[in-house]
């Protein structure tokens, strides 16, 4: 697709206090307003576990002893309903060949649950250790594709793990659907009812092909385009609105590239995005890329607003709600948190949310994010909104936002101002995070970059 390249600018986000050492081949995921990071490689394989508070720009080291994973690299980590699922990445040995390398971390209780060993006669019932595979979440399951499986080499196995039953199932395809074949070092994302897999290594050859797995009819489709990214391994992909963004990676025995590409799902076209980067920014491979903001559909936090709206409408026949999307607000220096307002008619018994504006400490990098994972906790919401005025505003769900608004309204006894239903709160900044990657930075702390994607909203 020809056209003027969009302007994008990576900016370094300085870290505060203690932070992880720089690394690559690690795994990161966003869950309930935090970034979780596990393992990877520096000079050796790592087994440390960190949580990054987006709103406060602070890292915290978490416990990974007991049932937690060991040293891992090229593993995967996904989140679902406040629980993290880490798979693969173990050091190859005779022990790992008979083990399902799955660890489950409950963010509420801060407890690990280890996957069970797989008897030799039952190895076909669950996947064994692998590296460089992809893992995505669709509905209530995790889907794992490919990876490098010890002495067996590159795999084309396709597995699904059901979160509720905690059972594995081998995904079968239709006979006419050939699929990507053996692959590792690729990327995969979910958009609507399909998974999109790009690039990676097949044998000794880097790939640039794009495949679509349709969850509805269990079939693979090869998406052929006239142009697109060059072959790449160790890149990263995320879904932003109706597009897939692909950054970095490269080919073996060569320097990583700084290519930033956008694939539009509806038009099935690629567009290369360009930008100005700071002199100390290095192209990356085996990094993590995460999206924060209403434009990103995250596997851990995404819930269609219609579901939430229907829940509230069922509570009262006359209640009318407007869209309050999940927001993220990033800035170089804290000014004010964005305003959030819910409109309704007083006669219907609904409420109006006040505008909250909190003074915050200037720390150089900040965010506001809500997710749709946490159940309503009025006490916690009230504490955040009314008692700790110096703290960043953070609400973990749309439900919690409404609950907090009601309690603040009652506590402060403010007068309501009414507006017509149908108004909509505009979304705030959509920001891309780039964490770690090879080559390692010259500093001890982890490489951490951010990019505002506001300029992409109209493309």
Rosetta blueprint (number, residue, H / E / L):
1 X L
2 X L
3 X L
4 X L
5 X L
6 X L
7 X E
8 X E
9 X L
10 X L
11 X E
12 X E
13 X L
14 X L
15 X L
16 X E
17 X L
18 X L
19 X L
20 X L
21 X E
22 X L
23 X L
24 X E
25 X L
26 X L
27 X E
28 X E
29 X E
30 X E
31 X E
32 X L
33 X L
34 X E
35 X E
36 X E
37 X E
38 X E
39 X E
40 X E
41 X E
42 X L
43 X L
44 X L
45 X E
46 X E
47 X E
48 X E
49 X E
50 X E
51 X E
52 X E
53 X E
54 X L
55 X L
56 X L
57 X L
58 X E
59 X E
60 X E
61 X E
62 X E
63 X L
64 X L
65 X L
66 X L
67 X L
68 X L
69 X L
70 X L
71 X L
72 X E
73 X L
74 X L
75 X L
76 X E
77 X E
78 X E
79 X E
80 X E
81 X L
82 X L
83 X E
84 X E
85 X E
86 X E
87 X E
88 X L
89 X L
90 X L
91 X L
92 X L
93 X L
94 X L
95 X L
96 X H
97 X H
98 X H
99 X E
100 X L
101 X L
102 X E
103 X E
104 X E
105 X E
106 X E
107 X L
108 X L
109 X L
110 X L
111 X E
112 X E
113 X E
114 X E
115 X L
116 X L
117 X E
118 X L
119 X L
120 X H
121 X H
122 X H
123 X H
124 X H
125 X H
126 X L
127 X L
128 X L
129 X L
130 X L
131 X E
132 X L
133 X L
134 X E
135 X E
136 X E
137 X E
138 X E
139 X L
140 X L
141 X E
142 X E
143 X E
144 X E
145 X E
146 X L
147 X L
148 X E
149 X E
150 X H
151 X H
152 X H
153 X E
154 X E
155 X L
156 X L
157 X L
158 X E
159 X E
160 X E
161 X E
162 X E
163 X L
164 X L
165 X L
166 X L
167 X E
168 X E
169 X E
170 X E
171 X L
172 X L
173 X L
174 X L
175 X L
176 X L
177 X L
178 X L
179 X L
180 X L
181 X L
182 X L
183 X L
184 X E
185 X L
186 X L
187 X E
188 X E
189 X E
190 X E
191 X E
192 X L
193 X L
194 X E
195 X E
196 X E
197 X E
198 X E
199 X E
200 X E
201 X E
202 X E
203 X L
204 X L
205 X E
206 X E
207 X E
208 X E
209 X E
210 X E
211 X E
212 X E
213 X E
214 X E
215 X L
216 X L
217 X L
218 X L
219 X E
220 X E
221 X E
222 X E
223 X E
224 X L
225 X L
226 X L
227 X L
228 X L
229 X L
230 X L
231 X L
232 X L
233 X E
234 X L
235 X L
236 X E
237 X E
238 X E
239 X E
240 X E
241 X L
242 X L
243 X E
244 X E
245 X E
246 X E
247 X E
248 X L
249 X L
250 X E
251 X L
252 X L
253 X L
254 X L
255 X L
256 X L
257 X L
258 X L
259 X L
260 X E
261 X E
262 X E
263 X E
264 X E
265 X L
266 X L
267 X L
268 X L
269 X E
270 X E
271 X E
272 X E
273 X E
274 X E
275 X E
276 X L
277 X L
278 X L
279 X L
280 X L
281 X L
282 X L
283 X L
284 X L
285 X E
286 X L
287 X L
288 X E
289 X E
290 X E
291 X E
292 X E
293 X L
294 X L
295 X L
296 X E
297 X L
298 X L
299 X L
300 X L
301 X L
302 X L
303 X L
304 X L
305 X H
306 X H
307 X H
308 X H
309 X H
310 X H
311 X H
312 X H
313 X H
314 X L
315 X L
316 X L
317 X L
318 X L
319 X L
320 X L
321 X L
322 X L
323 X L
324 X L
325 X L
326 X L
327 X L
328 X L
329 X L
330 X L
331 X L
332 X L
333 X L
334 X L
335 X L
336 X L
337 X L
338 X L
339 X L
340 X L
341 X L
342 X L
343 X L
344 X L
345 X L
346 X H
347 X H
348 X H
349 X L
350 X L
351 X L
352 X L
353 X L
354 X L
355 X L
356 X L
357 X L
358 X L
359 X L
360 X L
361 X L
362 X L
363 X L
364 X L
365 X L
366 X L
367 X L
368 X L
369 X L
370 X L
371 X L
372 X L
373 X L
374 X L
375 X L
376 X L
377 X L
378 X H
379 X H
380 X H
381 X H
382 X H
383 X H
384 X H
385 X H
386 X H
387 X H
388 X L
389 X L
390 X L
391 X L
392 X L
393 X L
394 X L
395 X L
396 X L
397 X L
398 X H
399 X H
400 X H
401 X H
402 X H
403 X H
404 X H
405 X H
406 X H
407 X H
408 X H
409 X H
410 X H
411 X H
412 X H
413 X L
414 X L
415 X L
416 X L
417 X L
418 X L
419 X L
420 X L
421 X L
422 X L
423 X L
424 X L
425 X L
426 X L
427 X L
428 X L
429 X L
430 X L
431 X E
432 X E
433 X E
434 X E
435 X E
436 X L
437 X L
438 X E
439 X L
440 X L
441 X L
442 X L
443 X L
444 X L
445 X E
446 X L
447 X L
448 X E
449 X E
450 X E
451 X E
452 X E
453 X L
454 X H
455 X H
456 X H
457 X L
458 X L
459 X L
